[in-house]
Amino acid sequence: RVAYYRELFDYARRKIKKGFVASNPGVACDVAYYTVARPDLICVFEHHQGFEEFTPPAGWGDDARRQAAVVPYQTADAARMRERLRRTAQLHLGYFYATDDGGANPWGRLPTYWDDEVAAVREMNLVKK
């Protein structure tokens, strides 16, 4: 199936110049998905619990980690969001978005702590430089 996704992602890139291909299998994939299929972003965690136990597979290199996104929902408050952001940085994962929303569509609105999240990500990026 990896070759199929490579073909699909390449097609999207031909259709949209400078397009950004995001993929959401919602789980950590085999490293071939990163190195052969080559999406720009891969959502590897999307849930309201279990992020503290999440560990990237041993075979992931720096490139795969930079492509990885985590999107924990039902993250109750800004303090909890910051804890999860710190863990994301410790795991060297490239993308993060948390929300306090839940239910059938936890992505229906921005989190109540949105300004704090933007500031926290900005601070984290400055520390990395």
C-alpha positions as CSV (number, residue, x, y, z in Angstrom):
1,R,0.0,0.0,0.0
2,V,2.9,2.4,0.5
3,A,3.5,2.6,-3.3
4,Y,-0.2,3.5,-3.7
5,Y,0.1,6.4,-1.3
6,R,3.3,7.6,-2.9
7,E,1.5,7.7,-6.2
8,L,-1.5,9.5,-4.6
9,F,0.7,12.1,-2.9
10,D,2.8,12.7,-6.0
11,Y,-0.5,13.3,-7.9
12,A,-1.6,15.8,-5.4
13,R,1.7,17.6,-5.6
14,R,1.5,17.8,-9.4
15,K,-2.0,19.3,-9.2
16,I,-1.2,21.9,-6.5
17,K,2.1,23.6,-6.9
18,K,3.9,23.9,-3.6
19,G,1.1,21.9,-2.0
20,F,1.4,20.5,1.5
21,V,0.3,16.9,1.7
22,A,-1.1,15.9,5.1
23,S,-1.9,12.3,6.0
24,N,-3.9,11.1,9.0
25,P,-3.6,7.4,9.6
26,G,-3.9,8.3,13.3
27,V,-1.3,5.8,14.3
28,A,2.5,5.4,14.1
29,C,3.2,3.9,10.7
30,D,6.0,1.8,9.3
31,V,9.0,3.9,8.5
32,A,8.5,3.1,4.8
33,Y,5.4,5.3,4.9
34,Y,7.6,8.2,5.7
35,T,10.5,7.4,3.5
36,V,8.7,6.0,0.4
37,A,5.2,7.6,0.4
38,R,6.6,10.9,1.7
39,P,3.7,13.0,2.9
40,D,4.7,16.3,4.4
41,L,2.8,15.7,7.6
42,I,1.6,12.5,9.2
43,C,-0.8,12.6,12.1
44,V,0.4,9.8,14.4
45,F,-1.7,10.5,17.5
46,E,-5.3,11.7,17.6
47,H,-7.1,10.9,20.9
48,H,-8.1,12.3,24.2
49,Q,-6.0,9.9,26.3
50,G,-2.8,7.9,26.1
51,F,-0.5,10.6,24.8
52,E,1.7,10.3,27.9
53,E,2.4,6.7,27.0
54,F,2.9,7.3,23.2
55,T,6.4,6.5,22.0
56,P,7.5,6.7,18.4
57,P,8.8,3.5,16.9
58,A,12.5,2.8,17.3
59,G,13.1,2.9,13.5
60,W,12.0,6.5,13.2
61,G,14.8,8.8,12.2
62,D,14.8,12.6,12.5
63,D,13.0,13.1,9.3
64,A,10.0,10.9,10.3
65,R,9.8,12.7,13.7
66,R,9.8,16.1,12.0
67,Q,6.9,15.0,9.8
68,A,4.9,13.6,12.7
69,A,1.9,15.5,14.1
70,V,0.0,14.9,17.4
71,V,-3.4,16.3,18.0
72,P,-4.6,15.5,21.5
73,Y,-8.2,16.6,22.1
74,Q,-10.1,17.1,25.4
75,T,-7.0,18.7,26.7
76,A,-8.6,20.5,29.6
77,D,-6.7,23.7,30.1
78,A,-3.6,25.7,29.1
79,A,-1.4,24.0,31.8
80,R,-2.2,20.6,30.4
81,M,-1.7,21.8,26.9
82,R,1.7,23.0,27.8
83,E,2.6,19.7,29.4
84,R,1.6,17.9,26.2
85,L,3.5,20.4,24.0
86,R,6.7,19.8,26.2
87,R,6.3,16.1,25.7
88,T,5.9,16.6,21.9
89,A,9.2,18.6,21.9
90,Q,11.0,16.0,24.1
91,L,10.0,13.3,21.5
92,H,11.3,15.6,18.7
93,L,7.9,15.6,16.9
94,G,7.3,18.3,14.4
95,Y,3.7,19.3,14.7
96,F,1.3,19.9,17.6
97,Y,-2.3,21.1,18.1
98,A,-4.4,20.5,21.2
99,T,-8.0,21.5,21.9
100,D,-10.2,21.3,24.9
101,D,-13.2,20.4,22.6
102,G,-14.5,16.9,22.5
103,G,-17.5,14.9,21.3
104,A,-18.1,13.8,17.8
105,N,-16.1,16.7,16.3
106,P,-13.4,17.9,18.6
107,W,-12.1,20.2,15.8
108,G,-15.2,22.3,15.5
109,R,-13.7,25.3,17.2
110,L,-10.5,26.7,18.5
111,P,-9.6,25.9,22.1
112,T,-10.5,28.4,24.8
113,Y,-6.7,28.7,25.5
114,W,-5.9,29.4,21.8
115,D,-3.8,32.5,22.5
116,D,-1.8,30.6,25.1
117,E,-1.3,27.7,22.7
118,V,0.0,30.0,20.0
119,A,2.4,31.7,22.5
120,A,3.6,28.4,23.9
121,V,4.4,27.0,20.4
122,R,6.1,30.3,19.5
123,E,8.2,30.1,22.7
124,M,9.1,26.4,22.1
125,N,10.2,27.2,18.5
126,L,12.4,30.1,19.8
127,V,14.1,27.7,22.3
128,K,14.8,25.2,19.5
129,K,16.7,27.8,17.4
